[in-house]
Amino acid sequence: MPTTTSSEHTDPSAPLWRLGVQALTQGYAEGRFTPADALQAVLQRLQAVQPTLNPVATLDAERALQAAQASTQRWQAGAPRSALDGVPVSVKDSLVTGGLRTTWGSRVFEQQVPVDDELPVARLRQAGALLFAKTNVPEFTVQGYTDNGLFGTTRNPWNPALTPGGSSGGAVCAVASGVGPLALATDGGGSIRRPAGHCGLVGLKPTTGRIPRHGGLPEILLHFEVVGPIGRTVADVATMLDVLAGPDRRDAASLHLPPARAARGAAAAARAAPAPGGRRAGGPGDRHRGGRGGAPLRRAGPRGAHAGPLRPAGGDQPGRVAGA
């Protein structure tokens, strides 16, 4: 499928549905467009791709438009709630959303409409993010592809003949096809990381407790499953993590971790520090980090030689948005 250059993620002249978090919020601050404009562009983009790709299980357009109007007023008053105020964000259909059905991809929960948001969802809503849709999942989120008897198959936007993976297949499909710059998802055994890899995105499984949880669905994978962000750039994912992270007394695992920004700074300092013998120190998985400035990860060739950047299906560069 045709793609756009990754520079359009920050290009103010690009269609609004292609823009990342920084470009959107800069536009809001400068009055060039509003959160309501951005949300309308994302909803129109969803109409274009949903019949073919099927990223979304349930839409919450009316409440999201109301939230966008409120966000527009805050930006016009120079008082946004956070760095995500007015940014469209989708939510995986295994995360509990108050007033919007949460099916877990199963007919068993087809009509389940919770009363309250679970904690990470509530934090996004309080931060002013525009929660406009629930994204598709395999039933009970226990498959490496995304298909169920309730909403059908979700496809890879780079090549609809392929799967986006699972269980966050709807989430990565949405972000990679321009249906919101960010998605909230879960990862127990790779459910963020593998689909992000299938679609050329950035997906993070945080440390247990980094994003506290409370009020969610029954635990299947216990503490192995955490909530994490999916985006098109490292910067966008880091921004979302900063909004979501922080201790909460209802999640004991969250109470004894350093702040997310401090943790990132300490990790960077540790990697940069010289180790005995003059070699640079590195943490677990250090050989597989991206390069400076969020450069794409690369395959390790013989004896660690680089064999070129990982690419989505079809050979397109990572970080781009799949076109229609």
C-alpha atoms as one frame of an Amber mdcrd trajectory, in Angstrom:
protein
   0.000   0.000   0.000   1.310   3.525  -0.703   2.949   5.349   2.205   4.049
   8.832   3.160   7.441  10.044   4.282   8.091   9.925   8.014   8.694  13.696
   8.004   4.951  14.210   7.567   4.561  13.118  11.195   5.727  16.628  12.163
   4.934  18.567   8.958   2.281  21.193   9.840   1.024  21.159   6.233   0.228
  17.414   6.334  -3.344  16.184   6.869  -4.222  16.305  10.552  -4.649  12.536
  10.830  -0.986  12.114   9.906   0.366  14.348  12.659   2.051  13.207  15.844
   1.537  14.500  19.359   3.977  17.407  19.244   2.707  18.709  15.897  -0.901
  18.477  17.060  -0.394  20.266  20.360   1.800  22.917  18.729  -1.009  23.562
  16.264  -3.516  23.853  19.097  -1.273  26.295  20.973  -0.786  28.445  17.871
  -4.481  28.400  16.981  -3.948  26.907  13.520  -6.468  24.145  14.222  -8.325
  22.704  17.197  -8.683  19.336  18.924 -12.135  19.121  17.377 -10.567  19.523
  13.912  -8.016  16.806  14.640 -10.617  14.385  15.955 -12.862  14.928  12.930
  -9.899  14.164  10.654  -9.170  10.945  12.559 -12.827   9.863  12.436 -12.925
  10.503   8.689  -9.753   8.483   8.289 -11.363   5.655  10.250 -14.339   5.668
   7.886 -11.917   5.232   4.989  -9.922   2.306   6.419 -12.399   0.455   8.649
 -14.091  -1.562   5.860 -10.755  -3.003   4.713  -8.595  -3.107   7.849 -11.122
  -3.354  10.717  -9.038  -1.802  13.524 -11.958  -0.617  15.669 -14.435  -2.708
  17.634 -16.557   0.044  19.209 -16.677   3.755  18.426 -17.323   6.487  21.007
 -17.476   9.452  18.658 -20.143  11.493  20.453 -18.379  11.603  23.824 -15.022
  12.153  22.127 -16.417  15.141  20.205 -17.739  16.597  23.448 -14.330  16.117
  25.029 -12.714  17.746  21.977 -14.864  20.841  22.380 -13.870  21.093  26.046
 -10.211  20.626  25.112 -10.513  23.333  22.464 -11.722  25.769  25.119  -8.797
  24.883  27.398  -6.258  25.439  24.648  -7.866  28.754  23.689  -7.610  29.787
  27.334  -3.952  28.725  27.430  -4.685  26.078  30.063  -4.255  22.555  28.646
  -4.352  19.786  31.221  -1.321  17.900  29.907   0.866  17.209  26.885  -1.904
  14.884  25.641  -4.787  17.330  25.991  -6.823  17.106  22.784  -4.814  14.213
  21.316  -6.941  11.358  19.879  -6.104   8.050  21.574  -7.678   4.630  21.022
  -8.065   2.055  23.806  -7.638  -1.692  23.499 -10.861  -3.629  24.025  -9.394
  -5.503  26.984  -9.184  -2.298  29.035 -12.252  -1.244  30.988 -13.951   1.954
  29.790 -16.765   3.502  31.776 -19.906   4.040  29.731 -18.523   2.176  26.719
 -18.745  -1.543  26.186 -15.710  -3.652  26.943 -16.048  -7.028  25.216 -12.552
  -8.588  25.526 -13.229  -9.828  21.994 -15.828 -12.308  23.238 -19.551 -12.792
  22.724 -19.702 -13.551  26.445 -19.180  -9.828  27.122 -20.874  -8.451  23.998
 -23.247  -6.233  25.996 -20.968  -5.439  28.948 -20.871  -1.696  29.635 -18.780
  -0.907  32.736 -19.624   2.009  34.998 -16.083   3.259  35.642 -12.797   3.514
  33.756  -9.936   1.377  34.940  -7.038   3.412  36.285  -4.858   3.956  33.149
  -7.925   4.874  31.095  -9.045   7.291  33.803  -5.598   8.935  33.801  -5.769
   9.529  30.057  -9.266  10.957  30.307  -8.231  13.239  33.186  -5.255  14.388
  31.094  -7.633  15.550  28.347  -6.889  12.821  25.801  -9.724  12.163  23.359
 -10.684   8.508  23.850 -12.625   7.889  20.677 -12.620   4.106  20.086 -11.974
   0.604  21.408  -9.607  -1.421  19.207 -10.105  -5.029  18.203  -8.499  -7.998
  19.989  -8.526 -11.791  19.735 -10.911 -13.405  22.204  -9.553 -12.950  25.743
  -6.331 -11.526  24.189  -4.587 -14.900  24.110  -3.620 -15.173  20.412  -0.804
 -13.795  18.290  -3.243 -12.646  15.603  -6.384 -10.503  15.851  -9.662 -12.173
  14.963 -12.806 -13.055  16.889 -16.393 -14.134  16.361 -17.764 -10.767  17.402
 -15.944  -8.242  15.224 -14.044 -10.350  12.703 -10.477 -10.082  11.414  -8.162
  -7.092  11.722  -5.624  -6.744   8.914  -2.167  -5.264   8.542  -2.323  -1.777
   6.956   0.954  -2.345   5.111  -0.449  -5.459   3.449  -4.064  -6.465   4.203
  -3.277 -10.060   3.279  -1.140 -10.248   6.439  -1.959 -10.055  10.133  -0.937
  -7.116  12.336  -0.278  -9.673  15.061  -1.881  -9.822  18.469  -3.208  -9.361
  20.853  -2.954  -5.590  20.257  -3.623  -5.991  16.541  -6.422  -3.451  16.420
  -4.305  -0.930  18.309  -1.309  -1.113  15.958  -3.553  -1.224  12.896  -5.223
   1.998  14.014  -1.990   3.882  14.706  -0.198   2.620  11.575  -3.130   3.557
   9.325  -3.556   7.068  10.741  -6.472   6.425  13.090  -4.998   8.369  15.996
  -1.310   8.891  16.777  -1.415   6.823  19.987  -3.070   3.713  21.381  -3.362
   2.336  24.891  -2.769  -1.415  24.987  -1.577  -4.328  27.140   1.380  -6.707
  26.975   1.906  -9.964  28.863   3.891 -12.129  26.470   4.585  -9.730  23.596
   1.111  -8.364  22.860   2.384  -4.816  22.330   5.907  -5.494  21.114   5.228
  -8.092  18.426   2.328  -6.235  16.749   4.318  -3.003  16.866   7.081  -4.820
  15.024   4.613  -6.150  12.455   3.452  -2.610  11.664   6.636  -0.541  11.943
   5.634   1.222  15.153   7.072   1.920  18.607   5.561  -0.213  21.357   6.609
  -0.301  24.998   6.067  -2.920  27.680   6.873  -0.940  30.843   8.224  -2.340
  34.091   5.513  -3.895  36.246   4.010  -1.084  38.307   5.336   1.723  36.131
   1.751   2.284  34.934  -0.445   1.308  37.893  -3.611  -0.720  37.354  -6.900
  -0.947  39.203 -10.452  -1.800  38.221  -9.645  -3.926  35.183 -10.799  -7.280
  33.842  -9.902 -10.545  35.620  -6.172 -11.262  35.496  -5.050 -14.125  33.262
  -1.310 -13.474  33.149  -1.121 -11.902  36.630   1.785  -9.473  37.031   3.237
 -10.429  33.630   0.581  -8.312  31.903   1.047  -4.542  32.000  -0.482  -1.545
  30.266   1.684   0.283  27.737   1.650   2.850  24.923   1.883   2.384  21.155
   2.857   5.212  18.801   4.726   6.126  15.640   7.722   7.709  17.380   9.719
   7.219  20.559   8.911  10.809  21.576   5.151  10.228  21.361   5.380   6.993
  23.344   7.524   8.703  26.009   4.996  11.532  26.291   2.187   9.056  26.842
   4.241   7.126  29.394   4.864  10.302  31.382   1.110  10.941  31.581   0.312
   7.363  32.607   3.155   6.644  35.024   3.249   7.328  38.739   2.360   5.499
  41.938  -1.142   4.735  43.113  -1.895   3.178  46.488  -4.341   0.734  44.860
  -1.451  -0.948  43.003   1.277  -2.024  45.422   3.710  -2.712  42.557   3.688
   0.998  41.681   4.693   2.346  45.077   8.460   1.846  45.130   9.585   2.751
  41.605  11.518   5.933  40.765   9.669   8.483  38.589   9.624   7.589  34.900
  11.714  10.584  33.786  14.316   9.933  36.486  14.435   6.265  35.552  15.071
   7.106  31.878  17.822   9.541  32.858  19.520   7.013  35.117  19.379   4.332
  32.429  20.883   6.678  29.840  23.663   7.677  32.221  24.437   4.042  32.978
  24.694   3.196  29.288  26.977   6.170  28.634  29.275   5.534  31.599  32.605
   3.851  30.793  32.958   0.374  32.242  36.233  -1.115  33.509  38.624  -1.533
  30.611  37.221   1.451  28.739  34.185  -0.297  27.275  30.811   1.389  27.469
  28.439  -0.157  29.977  25.163  -1.567  28.763  22.054  -3.006  30.293  20.067
  -6.096  29.346  19.179  -6.060  25.679  21.598  -3.185  25.024  22.798  -4.701
  21.753  19.291  -4.376  20.346  18.598  -0.738  21.207  17.824   1.795  18.524
  20.568   4.226  17.552  20.778   7.885  18.461  17.687   9.983  17.924  15.345
   6.991  17.871  16.936   5.335  14.841  15.263   2.078  13.812  16.394  -1.158
  15.339  18.511  -3.287  13.052  18.951  -6.973  12.474  22.176  -8.397  13.783
  24.201  -9.950  11.007  27.226 -12.235  11.400  29.278 -11.276  14.453  26.869
  -8.431  15.207  27.159  -6.697  11.823  24.124  -4.598  10.883  22.078  -5.994
   8.030  19.734  -3.034   7.502  16.686  -1.606   9.287  13.680  -3.723  10.095
  10.833  -2.890   7.726   7.086  -3.444   7.659   5.591  -5.832   5.141   6.198
  -4.558   1.635   9.606  -3.060   2.462   8.407   0.393   3.547  10.374   2.432
   6.062   9.355   2.222   9.726   7.732   5.218  11.359   5.515   6.048   8.399
   1.758   5.964   8.153   0.239   3.435   5.783  -1.755   5.188   3.075  -5.193
   4.356   1.759
